[in-house]
Amino acid sequence: MDGQICFLTRSLQLTSFQAYKLRVTHLYQLKQHSILVSVGQDEHGINPLVKVWNTDKRDSGSPLCTRIFPAIPGNKPTEVSCLSVHENLNFMAIGFTDGSVVLTKGDITRDRHSKTLTLHEGNCPVTGLAFRQAGKVTHLFVATLEKVQCYTLSVKEYPRLELDTHGCALRCSALTDPSQDSQFIVAGDDCVYLYQPDERGPCFAFDGHKILAHWHRGYLLLLTRDTKSPNKPDFGSRETSPTEKQILTIYDLDNKFIAYSAAFDDIIDVLAEWGSFYILTRDGNMFMLQEKDTQTKLEMLFKKNLFVMAINLAKSQHLDNDGLSEIFRQYGDHLYIKGDHDGAIQQYIRTIGKLEPSYVIRKFLDAQRIHNLTAYLQALHRQCLANADHTTLLLNCYTKLKDSSKLEEFIKSSESEVHFDVEIAIKVLRQAGYHSHAVFLAEKHLHHEWYLKIQLEDLKNYQEALRYIGRLPFEQAEANMKRYGKTLMHHVPESTTVLLKRLCTDYQPSRDSTDRDSLDRTALNKANSEEFIPIFANNPRELREFLEHMIEEEQSPPQGVYDTLLELRLQDWAHERDPERKKGLQEAALLLLRRENTVFDKALVLCQMHNFKEGVLYLYEKGKLYQQIMHYHMQNEEYSKVVEACKTYGDKEVCLWEQALGYFARKEEDCKAYISEVLQHIDRNNLMPPLLVVQTLAHNSTATLSVIKDYLINKLQRESQQIEEDERKIRQYREETAHLRSEIQELRTSAKIFQKTKCSMCNSPLELPSVHFLCGHSFHQHCFESYAESEAECPTCTPENRKVMDMLRAQDQKRDLHDHFNRQLRSSNDGFSVVADYFGRGVFNKLTLITDPPGGKAGPGSLEADLQRDLLIHTKRNV
């Protein structure tokens, strides 16, 4: 197989092709391209050739060789010691045993697009090469047995920087992954060094003579000779004694643990591919090291209680938060069992958001571990994952520990840092007796109800509570005064009354003078004063002050305010013994009764309850209850007041005199004087029939005939006079009726002679043609046509006739106005005359009013109709 290159598939299928005639010394497979670079010999002697193969393309079944060129620096035959190719295919470096490095720049797959130059010269063999790409900057690390240097290839002059003064053996250098910042690894006998392009980085003390160094996926693989073996090979020597052992160790530098370590007899090389390490030994065997999955690794670490290492491993493997939380939980459980409660709680804190808090809380409910529980609950609140029970428990922990500083720090956090239920915190602080802290929390977070409840029920600071309410917005101030008003009124009545006055007139929250100037005064905030009256149940003096203020300030106060103030004034009047003050209170009550918003029924009941005579009489008069006024005097047997009431209100309600006569008639006392006065008024205004008067007075044993003698005489005389007057009018009406009938008869039977010589309109002598009417008026025809509105009516008599006709129509329309008739009948002094008047209007019979036919033309029987109309008109005139 000399000169052959073999390919091994993942299924371990082996293929090969002849690359060189003699032997292959170096191979470099690019990770991102199907390009393989090899170094070997086709001829004997020192003449290494570099061949570039494209494994995707085939030439007679073998990979296509795209380029061949000799690897000789400066035409000096020298053996190749190491090889490295940049992944972008623009750089290739070859190291030689004479200490020189040849750099090929350009497309390494083609001769025409690349050039070769000697980058480095020295006396010490080159043992390692590695390209590093950081952005647009390209570096080349060069390691020899004595030095470590770095070239910057992106700069034209290729500046060199010496990083260290000791080097490494062949195959004892490597380049880390980009996740490790692509550092250059140099494995010396004492330490393993990591290098950046401009400085040396950290180092790790790994003893033993290094044979091989390799890096793969975060793991550092080192092959060292067993320390028991005394022999050391020279540079490039791979010969070992049959009994020599080699130790293969795989390190996880990030998590700082050994992932694998084992002894092998003789290892040729270690390859990393498909996520595994393949170990080739000289006896023809190949071993595969396959990485365990993360969960298996963690379980192994858990069994050994290496939780810190497990955590680091999980983080490096980018395990999700649920997985990390489970590790923290197990670590916390382990520390808890060991008795390290402080360490355990720190691990449990890291599980917040994934582990149920009750799992941790149950472990630390012991009083001796309360400080650990406090730390956990604090972290729970900081992450805004605490519920009401957690807040309660944390505050109870603070109170048990009597840690006032922590408690204040917790409750005095800024608005953005509040991670707890404020209301629950207030409740717990209140129960624990930390009232000042609870008050601070309630005031800061605007929990007005809790603030007032603590101030009033726990601290008994009524004045401060009242001041706080006065600073609240209108709606909240109103609600809290309704809730706590009685308590405040009991302890600070004056200040409470002042605040209620503000609240019910034009309320503005109390502020500093500057704040008060900036308030918007356009909105009028005014509570309903009637709703606050129950607050003054046991404070009548303050209630009176409040109500009087509201009556003065408001144009139309609520009805309840007026009624309550009236009741208070009546109570004061009823209990007052000083005549002077009683009179003043009486005037104040009457003044209140005279207001427009007096509700008659309520005010009357109040006045009657307190026997307030003046108020009762005023309300009766205001309500036009004149009979009630007189009955009130009758009940109190105030005879003169009864007569006085009749005089005052008798014109408005005439039945008062009749009632007064009946009242005095029923009295057994000597009331002759009052009866005489009443009879005089009845007689003067003809209010009662004489028979009814006699019947009324018949019930009084003290009223003799002498009392009504003068009344009866006067009454009979007036009746006689009225009879004589009526008889005279009857005779007159009969005469006029007979005269009218004779005129009508004459018109029916005799011709009418018109003897007028002058026109009734222009007063000029009549000339033909002329117009004559039965009423006796005559007109020139042209005068009649000019002034007459109708051909059938006399222009002179028309206005008067129309008035009569209108009166007849009005009477006809009023026939069915029964309500009006009844009202007139009741209010009239002479009911018979009212009935007679309606008889005359034809209310009780059907009247047919005959008018002219349409067009004004006289038809058959028109003469009789005209005579009847003239008779009616003439009768009305005489009446």
Secondary structure as the mmCIF struct_conf table of DSSP 4:
data_model
#
loop_
_struct_conf.conf_type_id
_struct_conf.id
_struct_conf.beg_label_comp_id
_struct_conf.beg_label_asym_id
_struct_conf.beg_label_seq_id
_struct_conf.end_label_comp_id
_struct_conf.end_label_asym_id
_struct_conf.end_label_seq_id
TURN_TY1_P TURN_TY1_P1 ASP A 2 GLY A 3
STRN STRN1 GLN A 4 LEU A 8
TURN_TY1_P TURN_TY1_P2 ARG A 10 SER A 11
STRN STRN2 LEU A 14 GLN A 18
BEND BEND1 LYS A 21 LEU A 22
STRN STRN3 ARG A 23 GLN A 29
BEND BEND2 LYS A 31 SER A 34
STRN STRN4 ILE A 35 GLN A 41
BEND BEND3 ASP A 42 ILE A 46
STRN STRN5 LEU A 49 ASP A 59
TURN_TY1_P TURN_TY1_P3 SER A 60 GLY A 61
STRN STRN6 SER A 62 PRO A 70
HELX_RH_3T_P HELX_RH_3T_P1 PRO A 73 ASN A 75
STRN STRN7 VAL A 80 VAL A 85
TURN_TY1_P TURN_TY1_P4 GLU A 87 ASN A 88
BEND BEND4 LEU A 89 ASN A 90
STRN STRN8 PHE A 91 PHE A 96
TURN_TY1_P TURN_TY1_P5 THR A 97 ASP A 98
BEND BEND5 GLY A 99 GLY A 99
STRN STRN9 VAL A 101 GLY A 106
TURN_TY1_P TURN_TY1_P6 ILE A 108 THR A 109
BEND BEND6 ASP A 111 ASP A 111
TURN_TY1_P TURN_TY1_P7 ARG A 112 HIS A 113
STRN STRN10 SER A 114 HIS A 120
BEND BEND7 ASN A 123 CYS A 124
HELX_LH_PP_P HELX_LH_PP_P1 PRO A 125 PRO A 125
STRN STRN11 VAL A 126 ALA A 134
TURN_TY1_P TURN_TY1_P8 GLY A 135 LYS A 136
STRN STRN12 VAL A 137 THR A 144
BEND BEND8 LEU A 145 GLU A 146
STRN STRN13 VAL A 148 THR A 152
TURN_TY1_P TURN_TY1_P9 LEU A 153 SER A 154
BEND BEND9 VAL A 155 VAL A 155
TURN_TY1_P TURN_TY1_P10 LYS A 156 GLU A 157
STRN STRN14 ARG A 160 ASP A 164
BEND BEND10 THR A 165 THR A 165
TURN_TY1_P TURN_TY1_P11 LEU A 170 ARG A 171
STRN STRN15 SER A 173 LEU A 175
HELX_RH_3T_P HELX_RH_3T_P2 PRO A 178 GLN A 180
TURN_TY1_P TURN_TY1_P12 ASP A 181 SER A 182
HELX_LH_PP_P HELX_LH_PP_P2 GLN A 183 GLN A 183
STRN STRN16 PHE A 184 ALA A 187
BEND BEND11 ASP A 189 ASP A 190
STRN STRN17 VAL A 192 TYR A 195
BEND BEND12 PRO A 197 GLU A 199
STRN STRN18 ARG A 200 PHE A 204
BEND BEND13 GLY A 208 GLY A 208
STRN STRN19 LYS A 210 HIS A 216
TURN_TY1_P TURN_TY1_P13 ARG A 217 GLY A 218
STRN STRN20 TYR A 219 ARG A 225
TURN_TY1_P TURN_TY1_P14 THR A 227 LYS A 228
TURN_TY1_P TURN_TY1_P15 PHE A 235 GLY A 236
TURN_TY1_P TURN_TY1_P16 PRO A 242 THR A 243
STRN STRN21 GLN A 246 ASP A 252
TURN_TY1_P TURN_TY1_P17 LEU A 253 LYS A 256
STRN STRN22 PHE A 257 PHE A 264
BEND BEND14 ASP A 265 ASP A 265
STRN STRN23 ILE A 267 GLU A 273
TURN_TY1_P TURN_TY1_P18 TRP A 274 GLY A 275
STRN STRN24 SER A 276 THR A 281
TURN_TY1_P TURN_TY1_P19 ARG A 282 ASP A 283
BEND BEND15 GLY A 284 GLY A 284
STRN STRN25 MET A 286 GLN A 290
HELX_LH_PP_P HELX_LH_PP_P3 GLU A 291 ASP A 293
HELX_RH_AL_P HELX_RH_AL_P1 THR A 294 LYS A 303
TURN_TY1_P TURN_TY1_P20 LYS A 304 ASN A 305
HELX_RH_AL_P HELX_RH_AL_P2 PHE A 307 SER A 316
TURN_TY1_P TURN_TY1_P21 GLN A 317 HIS A 318
HELX_RH_AL_P HELX_RH_AL_P3 ASN A 321 LYS A 338
TURN_TY1_P TURN_TY1_P22 GLY A 339 GLY A 339
HELX_RH_AL_P HELX_RH_AL_P4 HIS A 341 ILE A 349
TURN_TY1_P TURN_TY1_P23 ARG A 350 THR A 351
STRN STRN26 ILE A 352 ILE A 352
TURN_TY1_P TURN_TY1_P24 GLY A 353 LYS A 354
STRN STRN27 LEU A 355 LEU A 355
HELX_RH_AL_P HELX_RH_AL_P5 PRO A 357 LYS A 363
TURN_TY1_P TURN_TY1_P25 PHE A 364 PHE A 364
BEND BEND16 ASP A 366 ASP A 366
HELX_RH_3T_P HELX_RH_3T_P3 ALA A 367 ARG A 369
HELX_RH_AL_P HELX_RH_AL_P6 ILE A 370 ARG A 382
TURN_TY1_P TURN_TY1_P26 GLN A 383 CYS A 384
HELX_RH_AL_P HELX_RH_AL_P7 ALA A 388 LEU A 401
TURN_TY1_P TURN_TY1_P27 LYS A 402 LYS A 402
HELX_RH_AL_P HELX_RH_AL_P8 SER A 404 ILE A 411
TURN_TY1_P TURN_TY1_P28 LYS A 412 LYS A 412
HELX_RH_3T_P HELX_RH_3T_P4 GLU A 415 GLU A 417
BEND BEND17 PHE A 420 PHE A 420
HELX_RH_AL_P HELX_RH_AL_P9 VAL A 422 ALA A 432
TURN_TY1_P TURN_TY1_P29 GLY A 433 GLY A 433
HELX_RH_AL_P HELX_RH_AL_P10 HIS A 435 LYS A 444
TURN_TY1_P TURN_TY1_P30 HIS A 445 LEU A 446
HELX_RH_AL_P HELX_RH_AL_P11 HIS A 448 LYS A 453
HELX_RH_PI_P HELX_RH_PI_P1 ILE A 454 ASP A 458
BEND BEND18 LEU A 459 LEU A 459
HELX_RH_AL_P HELX_RH_AL_P12 TYR A 462 GLY A 470
TURN_TY1_P TURN_TY1_P31 ARG A 471 ARG A 471
BEND BEND19 LEU A 472 LEU A 472
HELX_RH_AL_P HELX_RH_AL_P13 PHE A 474 HIS A 491
HELX_RH_AL_P HELX_RH_AL_P14 PRO A 493 CYS A 504
BEND BEND20 THR A 505 ASP A 506
HELX_RH_AL_P HELX_RH_AL_P15 SER A 513 SER A 518
BEND BEND21 LEU A 519 LEU A 519
BEND BEND22 THR A 522 ALA A 523
HELX_RH_3T_P HELX_RH_3T_P5 SER A 529 PHE A 536
TURN_TY1_P TURN_TY1_P32 ALA A 537 ASN A 538
HELX_RH_AL_P HELX_RH_AL_P16 PRO A 540 GLU A 553
BEND BEND23 GLN A 555 SER A 556
HELX_RH_AL_P HELX_RH_AL_P17 GLN A 559 HIS A 575
HELX_RH_AL_P HELX_RH_AL_P18 PRO A 579 LEU A 593
TURN_TY1_P TURN_TY1_P33 ARG A 594 ARG A 594
BEND BEND24 ARG A 595 ARG A 595
TURN_TY1_P TURN_TY1_P34 GLU A 596 ASN A 597
HELX_RH_AL_P HELX_RH_AL_P19 PHE A 600 MET A 609
TURN_TY1_P TURN_TY1_P35 HIS A 610 ASN A 611
HELX_RH_AL_P HELX_RH_AL_P20 LYS A 613 LYS A 622
TURN_TY1_P TURN_TY1_P36 GLY A 623 LYS A 624
HELX_RH_AL_P HELX_RH_AL_P21 TYR A 626 GLN A 635
TURN_TY1_P TURN_TY1_P37 ASN A 636 GLU A 637
HELX_RH_AL_P HELX_RH_AL_P22 TYR A 639 TYR A 649
TURN_TY1_P TURN_TY1_P38 GLY A 650 LYS A 652
TURN_TY1_P TURN_TY1_P39 VAL A 654 VAL A 654
HELX_RH_AL_P HELX_RH_AL_P23 CYS A 655 ARG A 666
BEND BEND25 GLU A 669 GLU A 669
HELX_RH_AL_P HELX_RH_AL_P24 LYS A 672 ASN A 685
TURN_TY1_P TURN_TY1_P40 ASN A 686 ASN A 686
BEND BEND26 MET A 688 MET A 688
HELX_RH_AL_P HELX_RH_AL_P25 PRO A 690 LEU A 697
TURN_TY1_P TURN_TY1_P41 ALA A 698 HIS A 699
BEND BEND27 SER A 701 THR A 702
HELX_RH_AL_P HELX_RH_AL_P26 LEU A 705 THR A 749
BEND BEND28 SER A 750 SER A 750
HELX_LH_PP_P HELX_LH_PP_P4 ALA A 751 PHE A 754
STRN STRN28 LYS A 758 LYS A 758
TURN_TY1_P TURN_TY1_P42 SER A 760 CYS A 762
BEND BEND29 SER A 764 SER A 764
STRN STRN29 PRO A 765 PRO A 765
HELX_LH_PP_P HELX_LH_PP_P5 LEU A 766 LEU A 766
BEND BEND30 LEU A 768 PRO A 769
STRN STRN30 SER A 770 HIS A 772
TURN_TY1_P TURN_TY1_P43 LEU A 774 CYS A 775
BEND BEND31 GLY A 776 GLY A 776
STRN STRN31 SER A 778 HIS A 780
HELX_RH_AL_P HELX_RH_AL_P27 GLN A 781 TYR A 787
BEND BEND32 GLU A 789 GLU A 789
TURN_TY1_P TURN_TY1_P44 GLU A 791 ALA A 792
BEND BEND33 GLU A 793 GLU A 793
TURN_TY1_P TURN_TY1_P45 PRO A 795 CYS A 797
HELX_RH_AL_P HELX_RH_AL_P28 THR A 798 GLN A 813
HELX_RH_3T_P HELX_RH_3T_P6 LYS A 814 ASP A 816
HELX_RH_AL_P HELX_RH_AL_P29 HIS A 818 SER A 827
BEND BEND34 ASN A 829 ASN A 829
HELX_RH_AL_P HELX_RH_AL_P30 GLY A 831 ARG A 841
TURN_TY1_P TURN_TY1_P46 GLY A 842 PHE A 844
BEND BEND35 ASN A 845 ASN A 845
HELX_LH_PP_P HELX_LH_PP_P6 ASP A 852 PRO A 853
HELX_RH_3T_P HELX_RH_3T_P7 PRO A 854 GLY A 856
TURN_TY1_P TURN_TY1_P47 PRO A 860 GLY A 861
HELX_RH_AL_P HELX_RH_AL_P31 SER A 862 ASN A 878
#
